[in-house]
C-alpha cells in the first residue's frame, strides 16, 4: 500500500477533499445542489474506488465539522460509499466509451442524476429509522423534491466538471 499512497497521490486526494468541502459550503444556499457527488464520481472513474471512498469519508467528516456532526454523518458516508461502489462497477464502460465523448458524457450525466436519487433514498432509509417513522414511503415522498434537485444539480455539475476536472486529474496528477 505504501507505493499506492505516494506523497503526490495524498496531496491530490487532499486537494480533491478540499474541493468537495468548498463545493459543499459554497452551494449551501441551494438545497441539495452541491458538486460533491459529481466530484466523487469523477474521482472514482479516473483515480479509483479507494480514492473515491477516502475522499467521500474525509470530505463528509471535515464539512460536517462546520455544518453539524451527528448520526447523519455516518449515513452520508454510507450513502456515498454505495454511490462510489456503483460508480466503480461502471468504470469499465466509462473507459470503453473514451472515443465517444458526447455519448459517454450524456450516459454518465444521466447516471450522475440517478445518484442524486440513490443518495436521497439511502439517507431516507437511515433517517426514517433514526426518527422512528412508521410509514417510510410517506416520509420518502415528502423529500422527493429535494432528491430531484440533487439529481438535476448532479447532471448540471457533471456536464460542467467532467470535461474540466478529468483532463486536469489525468494530465497533472496521473502522469
Wavefront OBJ file of the C-alpha trace (Angstrom):
o trace
v 0.000 0.000 0.000
v 2.870 2.414 0.615
v 3.580 2.511 -3.135
v -0.052 3.409 -3.725
v -0.172 6.279 -1.229
v 2.629 8.408 -2.557
v 3.063 11.979 -1.387
v 1.740 13.146 -4.753
v -1.397 10.990 -4.519
v -2.081 12.050 -0.931
v -1.697 15.693 -1.953
v -4.154 15.167 -4.819
v -6.650 13.457 -2.515
v -6.303 16.298 -0.010
v -6.947 18.870 -2.755
v -9.981 16.958 -4.016
v -11.298 16.653 -0.452
v -10.885 20.415 -0.086
v -12.725 20.895 -3.395
v -15.629 18.790 -2.083
v -15.673 20.752 1.170
v -15.604 24.138 -0.582
v -18.257 22.998 -3.069
v -20.482 21.843 -0.269
v -20.159 25.132 1.594
v -20.328 27.395 -1.480
v -23.608 25.955 -2.757
v -25.268 25.597 0.624
v -27.816 28.271 -0.298
v -29.423 25.883 -2.845
v -30.886 22.863 -1.012
v -29.266 19.577 -2.104
v -27.435 21.145 -5.057
v -23.728 20.666 -4.437
v -20.868 19.312 -6.570
v -19.742 16.710 -4.022
v -21.440 13.705 -5.613
v -20.100 14.538 -9.068
v -16.574 15.120 -7.780
v -16.719 11.694 -6.115
v -17.949 10.137 -9.383
v -15.077 11.731 -11.299
v -12.505 10.654 -8.705
v -13.810 7.078 -8.787
v -13.865 6.942 -12.593
v -10.399 8.434 -13.053
v -8.422 7.509 -9.954
v -10.172 4.501 -8.439
v -12.620 3.172 -5.895
v -10.369 3.529 -2.870
v -9.656 7.153 -3.747
v -13.370 7.873 -4.134
v -14.138 6.259 -0.787
v -11.351 8.119 1.003
v -12.443 11.495 -0.352
v -16.097 10.719 0.455
v -15.273 9.878 4.071
v -12.872 12.753 4.691
v -14.976 15.382 2.936
v -18.090 14.425 4.928
v -16.189 14.449 8.213
v -14.485 17.772 7.505
v -17.509 19.604 6.117
v -19.797 18.298 8.860
v -17.426 19.785 11.434
v -18.683 23.109 10.112
v -22.228 22.166 9.067
v -23.063 19.933 12.011
v -21.944 16.495 13.082
v -24.422 13.815 14.039
v -25.582 10.310 13.175
v -26.437 11.606 9.686
v -22.704 11.938 9.028
v -22.411 8.149 9.116
v -25.495 7.874 6.877
v -23.950 10.310 4.386
v -20.712 8.317 4.359
v -22.652 5.086 3.781
v -24.734 6.654 1.003
v -21.625 7.981 -0.722
v -19.922 4.620 -0.214
v -22.759 2.924 -2.097
v -22.544 5.529 -4.865
v -18.765 5.117 -5.169
v -19.159 1.328 -5.403
v -21.886 1.646 -8.057
v -19.688 4.078 -9.982
v -16.779 1.684 -9.719
v -18.920 -1.013 -11.345
v -19.412 1.324 -14.338
v -15.772 2.358 -14.613
v -15.112 -0.095 -17.457
v -17.967 1.352 -19.505
v -16.657 4.865 -18.894
v -13.241 3.931 -20.271
v -14.650 1.915 -23.195
v -16.593 4.976 -24.322
v -13.462 7.137 -24.392
v -13.681 7.565 -28.176
v -17.339 8.596 -27.944
v -17.076 11.661 -25.684
v -20.591 13.019 -26.250
v -22.279 9.667 -25.664
v -20.117 8.999 -22.614
v -20.839 12.415 -21.159
v -24.586 12.020 -21.728
v -24.745 8.494 -20.266
v -22.773 9.464 -17.192
v -24.669 12.741 -16.745
v -27.846 10.637 -16.526
v -26.057 8.306 -14.102
v -24.974 11.338 -12.047
v -28.619 12.363 -11.853
v -29.593 8.873 -10.753
v -27.008 9.021 -7.968
v -28.823 12.049 -6.548
v -31.938 9.918 -6.254
v -29.983 6.966 -4.846
v -28.336 9.205 -2.244
v -31.690 10.569 -1.117
v -33.243 7.111 -0.942
v -30.398 5.720 1.194
v -30.425 8.757 3.505
v -34.213 8.418 3.851
v -33.904 4.770 4.868
v -31.483 5.592 7.669
v -33.239 8.808 8.706
v -36.653 7.150 8.912
v -35.147 4.518 11.217
v -33.428 7.186 13.332
v -36.643 9.216 13.713
v -38.871 6.171 14.204
v -41.005 6.918 11.158
v -43.883 4.471 10.846
v -44.508 4.812 7.090
v -41.243 5.019 5.128
v -42.896 5.750 1.768
v -44.780 8.781 3.071
v -41.554 10.073 4.631
v -39.639 9.461 1.391
v -42.325 11.095 -0.780
v -42.156 14.264 1.330
v -38.472 14.657 0.493
v -38.512 13.649 -3.169
v -38.403 17.282 -4.343
v -35.028 17.657 -2.614
v -33.782 14.448 -4.233
v -34.905 15.726 -7.636
v -32.988 18.958 -7.006
v -29.931 16.891 -6.082
v -30.353 14.864 -9.287
v -30.742 17.948 -11.500
v -27.759 19.594 -9.830
v -25.666 16.471 -10.390
v -26.497 16.452 -14.105
v -25.504 20.106 -14.442
v -22.339 19.716 -12.370
v -21.322 16.622 -14.329
v -21.731 18.380 -17.661
v -19.537 21.240 -16.405
v -16.998 19.413 -14.221
v -16.330 16.206 -16.175
v -14.752 17.889 -19.221
v -12.860 20.245 -16.909
v -11.733 18.099 -13.989
v -10.961 14.790 -15.748
v -8.213 16.220 -18.006
v -6.685 18.063 -15.056
v -6.578 14.888 -12.956
v -5.241 12.811 -15.842
v -2.624 15.296 -17.033
v -1.399 16.772 -13.797
v -1.845 14.024 -11.271
v -1.955 10.653 -13.002
v 1.183 11.016 -15.123
l 1 2 3 4 5 6 7 8 9 10 11 12 13 14 15 16 17 18 19 20 21 22 23 24 25 26 27 28 29 30 31 32 33 34 35 36 37 38 39 40 41 42 43 44 45 46 47 48 49 50 51 52 53 54 55 56 57 58 59 60 61 62 63 64 65 66 67 68 69 70 71 72 73 74 75 76 77 78 79 80 81 82 83 84 85 86 87 88 89 90 91 92 93 94 95 96 97 98 99 100 101 102 103 104 105 106 107 108 109 110 111 112 113 114 115 116 117 118 119 120 121 122 123 124 125 126 127 128 129 130 131 132 133 134 135 136 137 138 139 140 141 142 143 144 145 146 147 148 149 150 151 152 153 154 155 156 157 158 159 160 161 162 163 164 165 166 167 168 169 170 171 172 173 174 175
